[in-house]
Amino acid sequence: MLTPRKKTPDLALPTLGGDLFDLATENAGRGTLLCFYRGLHCPICATYLGDLEKRTPDFAERGVKTIAISSDGEERTRQMAEKIGADALRFAYDLPLSKAREWGLAISTSRGKTSIGIEEPALFSEPGVFMVTPEQTLYYAYVQTMPFARPNFGELLKALDFAIEKNYPARGEYTGEV
């Protein structure tokens, strides 16, 4: 289990821009928002990533970089980026499912074609949103076992403003006896 204020797993993946996203060397003033999504087959992911695309400049104003990550290959990732009209949001691909599991993401099996007629991969990870500090420690985590009811990026921006103003620490760090 990931613990706030502790180092997150390393993560290095290719991006659609041709660069390598490497969390260990990510240069973000306040941190990086990692948005793990299910893949091209998920219509909810497209809507969700469309919202993150629109809000990426707002995160950047606060010193936070954003990236969308899935286990899809380059071609399916490119199709998703095109579908949402991505310009500001970075996309990484080829997330190994073993790495998804390190991040605490649930893994699902294919149920065939989705409601939009796209075949699900044999195995894929379910959604998760993580805010990681520049020191690569966990600040915020949200993991979902279903495609529904994800955190609202507008609310995350408001929470980020509060955290910045109050110098609010990551919570949930206690791992002792209860």
Phi, psi and omega in degrees: 000136177287144182237129176305145180074002177251158181298138176275167173299152174292156180207116178225119185219152174289152178241162177296336178285355180092354178270171172259123171278122178230109183302327182294334181243010179301130183253084180234131184305311182249348178138189184231134174263114178262123178245099176279128180235164188290321180140179182304329184292347188261110179293330178293323178298319181299315178297315181298313180292330175299320177293318179295322176304313181296327185264355180304318176299327178293320176295319180299322177300334181263007178083021182244126175271154180238151174207139176258135188225135173212171177275357175301154174283182185299316184295313179294324178295318178298320178297320178295315180300319178292320181301321182266000181069040184297132176228313183266326185282127176279151177234129173248153184221177179062037176295118175295138181296333175296324177288321176302318180294323176302326180277000178085013181282142176284148178247133180244159176257157182294144172243018180092218181279144179273181181298340178260010174079020179252132181292131173286146172297161179304317176223144178203161180268151175275171188291155173200145177233129183226138171252122183242132181289167176300338178274005180066037172253153182284128175255318185214142177216140174219120181239136183235144177262357180227163179283352188267163169056063180264163179297144181276126183294329175297317178292323177298321177297318177297319178296321178296319177301315179298314181298321179292312182299317185264001184053046187286127182281162171298142182245160181091021186278345184287128180235012182280190180295145175231000000 
